């Protein structure tokens, strides 16, 4: 029987059993390993077979679902531990579901990250003790949860919780570092966090405060041009007044031509990095969305397709008004995750209003819109955290490109 299994899921995936590397970051995460990840993320209880089938095979037509699950568990047990007695297997069947064997010592990086966050939150020591506690918590987050499975709805749902906790730990650590005038480390921490969420204004403010304290005027100008444009496009508002003041002071000290070239070079580099990391549909602002139609229409014409426009609106029960404030923001986040994880790379979508996304879909015929609607509805229901938020779909063919 295995004694200890270490699981890493933040940043990449690996499993080490009794000192032997069973799977590393280069391996493809097949269904058995996806099942293992799901059980590891829900280690505190038995997961019913019906839940596993819905989460891991929800969109697939299975002739014999129960047998598919049993075969997947069998393959996982074999890869993890080889032929062992059922009671000694790392994966146990209990009360109509599956769980990890509690007699094995498990080391899971997601659990360690959450434990360190909780410890930092409870810390009652002085500023040094609090800073060290938050430093350990922030450092335990090694990156996005299971990036190889980023398109899976259940992964996106879990990842959002870890990301929020990481950003909270980064903000707390930034405050501690600023109190100690540790601006070099503050810049490092804030820069890492801004990659995870470039629209977190508190993190952006810590970044600019650190750059200002370190007298990095050119970096301020470059960062401001990019960040301010992003906030305008995504949030529809400017950055806070303090960031504007920091930028204004830095801009006076930097040559205008140098500003322009540095900003363009930095933005082009960002665009290339973003293009390489895209996994699903192309998300853009509305102005870009309008221009994308011309490109999509030309491509569709050559492929003898049609181009459909779909508008998805977040509503309340029975078609009522959408939820407000944070509830609406969470519902729109859920919907964005569902769209990004369901549509193809050739599809384009944008945020059209506070409660709507518009989708541009090249397809073989208008009948395909019904298929897209069903898939998006299922993905949204799986990702939905707001009980009061529902979807309305409207679709139309923009142009018949063949005749």
Residue, then its C-alpha position, 0 to 999 in steps of 0.5 A: x500500500x502506498x504511504x504518501x502521495x504528493x499532488x501539485x495542481x497550481x501552475x502545472x500538474x504532477x503526482x509523486x507516490x512514495x518518492x516515485x514520479x507517477x506523472x509530471x507536467x509534460x504528461x497529457x491529462x487524460x480522463x483518469x487523471x482528470x478524475x483524480x484531480x477532481x477527487x483531489x480538489x474535493x478530498x473532504x467528502x465522497x463524490x457521487x458517481x452521478x456528479x463525476x459523470x456530469x462534471x467530467x462527461x457532461x456534454x458527451x453521449x455515453x452508451x454505458x455511463x456507469x461502465x465508462x466511469x468504472x473503467x476510468x477508475x480502474x485505469x487510474x488505480x493501475x497508473x497510480x499503484x498497480x495491482x493492489x487490493x481494493x482496500x489498499x487502492x488510493x481510490x476507494x468506492x464508498x456509498x455510491x461514489x468515489x474518494x481518496x483513501x484516507x489511510x494514505x498521507x496526502x500532500x496537496x498544494x492547493x490545500x497547503x495554499x489555503x491553510x497558509x492563507x488562513x494562518x495569515x488571516x489569523x496572525x495576531x503578531x506584530x508587523x514582521x510576523x504578519x508580513x512573513x505569514x502573508x509572504x508564505x501564503x502569497x508564495x504558495x500560489x504557483x500559478x493558475x489551477x491545472x492550466x492544461x485543463x483551463x477550458x473545463x468548466x469545473x476547473x474554471x469554477x475551482x480556479x476562480x476561488x483560488x485566484x481570488x484568495x491569491x489576490x487577497x493575499x497579494x494585496x495584504x502582503x503589499x500593504x505589509x511591504x509598503x509599511x516597511x518601505x520594502x519597495x523592491x519586493x512590493x514591485x515584484x509581488x504587485x507585478x506578479x498579481x497584476x498578471x493574474x488580474x490586470x483589472x484589480x485596481x488595488x494591485x495596480x495602485x501598489x504597482x505604481x506606488x512602488x515604481x514611483x518610490x523606486x524613481x522608475x519614471x519610464x516604467x511608469x509611463x509604459x505601464x500607465x499607457x497600457x493599464x489606462x487603455x485596458x481599464x477604459x476598454x474593459x471597465x469603461x472608466x479611468x484609473x484612480x486619481x492617485x495613479x493619474x497623479x503618479x503618471x503625470x509627474x513621471x511623464x514630465x521627466x520622460x521624453x515624449x518620443x521615447x514614451x511613444x516608442x517604448x509604449x508601442x514596443x511594450x504593447x506589441x510584445x504583450x499582444x504576441x504573448x497574449x496570442x500565444x496563450x489563447x486557448x478558446x474564443x477570441x475576446x475583445x472590446x466592442x470596437x475591435x469586435x466590429x472590425x473583426x466582422x469584416x475579417x470573419x465575413x471574408x473567411x466565411x465567404x471563402x469557406x461557403x459559411x454564414x456568419x451569425x450574431x448571438x446576443x446573450x443577456x443575463x436576466x432574473x427569474x422569469x425574464x425579470x431584471x438582471x441582478x445588481x452590483x456584485x451579483x451581476x458581476x459574478x453572473x457575467x464572470x460565470x457567463x464569460x467562463x462558459x463562453x470562453x470554454x465552449x466556443x471555438x478559436x475561430x469565434x469572437x465575443x465581446x461585452x456589449x453592455x453591463x449584462x450582455x455578451x455579443x458573439x460572432x459565429x461563422x457556421x455551416x448553417x443557421x441551424x447550428x445556432x441551436x446547437x451553440x445555444x444548448x452547449x452554452x446553456x449547459x456550460x453556464x449552468x455548470x459554472x453558475x454561482x448566482x442562483x438568481x441569474x438566467x440567460x436569454x439567447x437571441x440569434x440572427x444570421x448577419x449575412x448570407x455569404x453564399x447563394 
